[in-house]
């Protein structure tokens, strides 16, 4: 399942940087000079990306809000270019290995920013970035009690005062977006509006200061009105003009993988790797299905599996019931160290994130010292859906697949990994990372847990795990294929259903997500990288290999590209795939 990158500061934070003077260029390449550059980098990073500052635990940014204007885009480009020039002159070769790796992470992040702002240009094409950006930012203030409610409400008011300008900037910036982008923004807008109408006031119901509440009512209503106006703009003005192409193209795809994931495998070869894994998992699924009932086809077994799910109203509790046993298994079998005994809070996915995700983890930032709650978000069917649509949607939450989801999101997946992140070896490693590590680890965990005996070799659990593996294989192939012109939107929907064994409702959501999340191949990509690393590490360690030690050593690095972790654990730069 998707880890919501917008909700946590830890996974691929979008780099929105200020124009600042680079200052005097240090040339000697000492660790002290590097640390000064790192601080300067993040000062700019959070100045123009204050929501990520809040999510990371830097609450001096709480009253601020992103500047979505074209002027700000140009300032970000200028900063990224000037800082790259400064880093190019810095003698990083003199740094120890860990800091050389961090240097490369910062350089790649800056290059990724320039690619996004200058070439992919989501700020010009994706209207949902503006409306859901408002909701995400408000949610970061209200979701955790890192300060008294009155203090957090004052910060929120200051943020809300700046939000109408962000939507106004969106109206100016958006140029011929893809129709699917505008449709998704419209689909999510009612949830965004409802969030400010209901969820935000409810979160501050303990505040009794009449003057403060009056000021909040004014700022909050201004946001609601601006969102309603933005919705009219999307439906009446932008949708008829939304004829753009969502594809980023082969060259941008190659660069995005290189900068974000440190993967330089040619796209054709990368695609073949995905098809190979898809076919392996399809054959594995057929073999296990035959063990369940050899008289039935794999498709019939799959359909029966999808029908065995909780009622929607009992889904959250069913997840809560599963998590305790999974965590205890990790401890009893010495699979990985869990740094905290506190479980995450299981709750319904916030309204603004429901259109494109079924389940996600929202974890506290690495510098959050007060409010350390983590939230396991699960998307429930909407109340106005038909019975058939609800049944199709709930198929993904069949009881077998639920275990894979719980493992992926919580134990030992995202939740456990981000419990380790605060102890990562550097500021860069705490704050910058990549999807192929974070999502790869969570996806790897699904198979690893069953391989290590969880569920007593229950074939239904293996089928559930393989269903999720096939979903990720389909993402891998559809993402590459759609964005490099090999597959149309409708063909991708059919591919998810036929080759990924997904329901029609899931196939549509997944294909929509792939249009704006081109590299959601990171799940399978990272899993395969981690499995190869584990095999190579086991070969290196021989009889001294210990699974818990491998997992702990992996996690203590933070969540950089697996290439970086390989270099640390193996002492070489051998291929990741």
C-alpha positions, 0 to 999 in steps of 0.5 A: 500500500502507499505510504503517503509521502505528503503526510510525513516528512521522511519519504521523498520530501518535495524540495521547495527552496528559497533564493539565498546567497550561497556565501563564501565557498569553502574549498578544503572539504572538511567535515566542519565545512560540510556540516555548515553547508548542510545547515544552510541547505536545510534552512532554505529547504524548510523556509520555502517548505514549511509544512515539511518543517512542521512534519519533521519536528521543526515547529518554528515553521508552523505559522508559515505556508508554502508560496505557490507563485511563479515567482517562488518557482523561479526562486527555487530554481535559482537557489538549486542552481546556485547551491549546485554550483557551490557544491561542485566546487566543494572538495567532497573527496576529502570527506569520510564515506558517510559524508561523501554519501550524504553529499551525493544525496544532497546533490541528487535532491537538488538535481531532482528539484530542477528536473521537477520544476523545469522539465516535469513542471507539476506546478503547471500541470497538476491542480491537486497539488494546490488544493490538497496542499492546503489540506495537508498543511493544516493536517500537519498542525492539527494531527499531533498535539506537539503544543497546547491547542491554543498555540497550534490554532494560532499557527494554523490561523497564520497558515490559513491566512496565506492559503487563498493566495496559494489557490489564486497562484494555482489559477495563474500557473496551471496550463493545459493539465492532463484531463485525469489530473483535473478530474482527480483534483475535482474528485478530491475537492469535496473531501478537502472542503469537508475537511475544513468545514468539519475536521479542522474545527473539531480538532480544536474543540477544546479551545475556549478563547472567544477572540481566538475562535472568532479569528479562526472562524474568519480564516477558516471560512476564507479557506472554505470559500477559496476552495469552493471558488477553486472548485468552480474554476476547475469544473467550469474553466480548467476541465474543458481546457485540460488536454495535456499529456500526463506522460513525462517521457523516457528521458525525464523518467531515466533522470528521475530514477537516477536522481531519486533512487540512484538507479541507472539501469536502462529502461528496457532492461528495467522493464524486463526485470519487472516482467520477469518478477510478474511472471514469477509471482503469477506462477507462484500464485497458480501453484499455491492456488492449486494447493488450496483447491486443484479443481478450481482455476486460480481466478476462481480461488482469487475471487473467493479470496476477495469475498472473504473480508470484514464488513466495512464498519469492522475493518479498522478493528480487524486491523487492530486485532492483527497488529498485536500478534504480528509485533509479538512474532517479530520479537519472539523470532528475533526478526528485527528490533522494534524500537518502541512498544507503542503501537500506531493509532489505526484510523480512517484515511483523512479525506484529502488523501482518499482518492489515491490510496487505500492504506498508509502510515503517517509517522512523526518526524525525526526531530519531533520531541513531543507528539510522537503518535503515528497513524495507520490510515485505512481508506473505507468505502464512501457512504454513497457508493453502490453495493457492487462498488463497495464489494469491489473495493473491499476485495483488496481488504480480504482477510489474507491480504490484510496481513500483508497490508498490516506487515507493509504499513506497520510491523515490520514495514513503514512504522518500524523503519521510521522508528529507526530513522531518528537514530540515523547517522546524520541530519541528511540521512534523517531528512532525505531518503527515497521510495525504493528504500522505504517502499522497498523495505515495506514490500520486502517485509511482506514476503519475508515474514511468511518466508520466516514462518508467520502464519504457519505456511497458510496458503491463503496468507501466501495468496494474499501476499502474492496478490499485493506482489502482483499489484506492485509488479503491475505498478512497476510495469504500468508506470514505466510503460505509460510514461514512456509511451508503451501503454495507454491509460485504458490499457493500464487499467486492463493490465492491472486487472488481467496481469495484476489480478486486481478488481476493477475499482482498484485498477482504476485508482491505481492507474490514476495514481500512476499518471501523477506518480510515474515512479511507483515502481519503487515498491518492487524495485526496492524489494528486489534490491534488498533481496539481492543485498541480503543474499550478497551480505549473507555470502559475505558474512557466511556462518556469522550471518544473522537475520535480525542483525542484517535488518537492524544494520539496514534500518540504522542507515535511514532510508537512502537509496539501496546503492548507498546502503550496499556500499556501507554494508558490503564495502563496494559499489557492486550492482544493486539489481 
